[in-house]
Amino acid sequence: MTYGIISLIFWSLFLIITVQYVWFAMNVGSKGEGGTIVLKEILTGLLKDSPLVPFISLLAIVGVCLFMGDGVITPAISILSAVEGIRLVPGLEDISGTHQRQLK
């Protein structure tokens, strides 16, 4: 019973925060587009001649780079995890990238 209540609280908070963030990111953008570059454009428009504009631009570039890097590395990590996890399947314990039997 206690786990059910904790789960309900967690998922309620998770969904409320996620929906609010998605709504915010999609509505502040131009033509329904959200994301780092749109948020940078909004901040740049608000700060116009501020000395913080180059710093905001740098943060936006770093944010886009991190997003693209995540998109590149996530599939590779998933495949590596699947290949490593195949050794846990009963009957496939001997499968590995190195030939451990020959080394012994």
BELDA-V426720 format. One record per residue. N is the residue number from 1. OMEGA is omega in whole degrees, -180 to 180 (* if undefined). Layout:
n->[N N]
omega->[OMEGA OMEGA]
//
This chain:
n->[1 2 3 4 5 6 7 8 9 10 11 12 13 14 15 16 17 18 19 20 21 22 23 24 25 26 27 28 29 30 31 32 33 34 35 36 37 38 39 40 41 42 43 44 45 46 47 48 49 50 51 52 53 54 55 56 57 58 59 60 61 62 63 64 65 66 67 68 69 70 71 72 73 74 75 76 77 78 79 80 81 82 83 84 85 86 87 88 89 90 91 92 93 94 95 96 97 98 99 100 101 102 103 104]
omega->[-179 180 178 180 179 178 179 179 -179 -176 176 177 -179 -178 179 -180 180 -180 179 179 180 178 -180 -177 -178 -177 179 -178 178 179 177 179 177 174 -174 -176 179 178 176 179 179 179 179 178 180 -175 -177 -174 -178 175 179 -176 177 179 177 179 178 178 179 179 178 179 178 178 178 179 180 177 177 179 180 -171 -178 178 179 179 179 -180 178 179 180 -180 178 -178 -179 178 179 -180 180 -180 -180 -178 -175 -180 174 -180 178 -180 -175 179 -178 -179 -177 *]
//
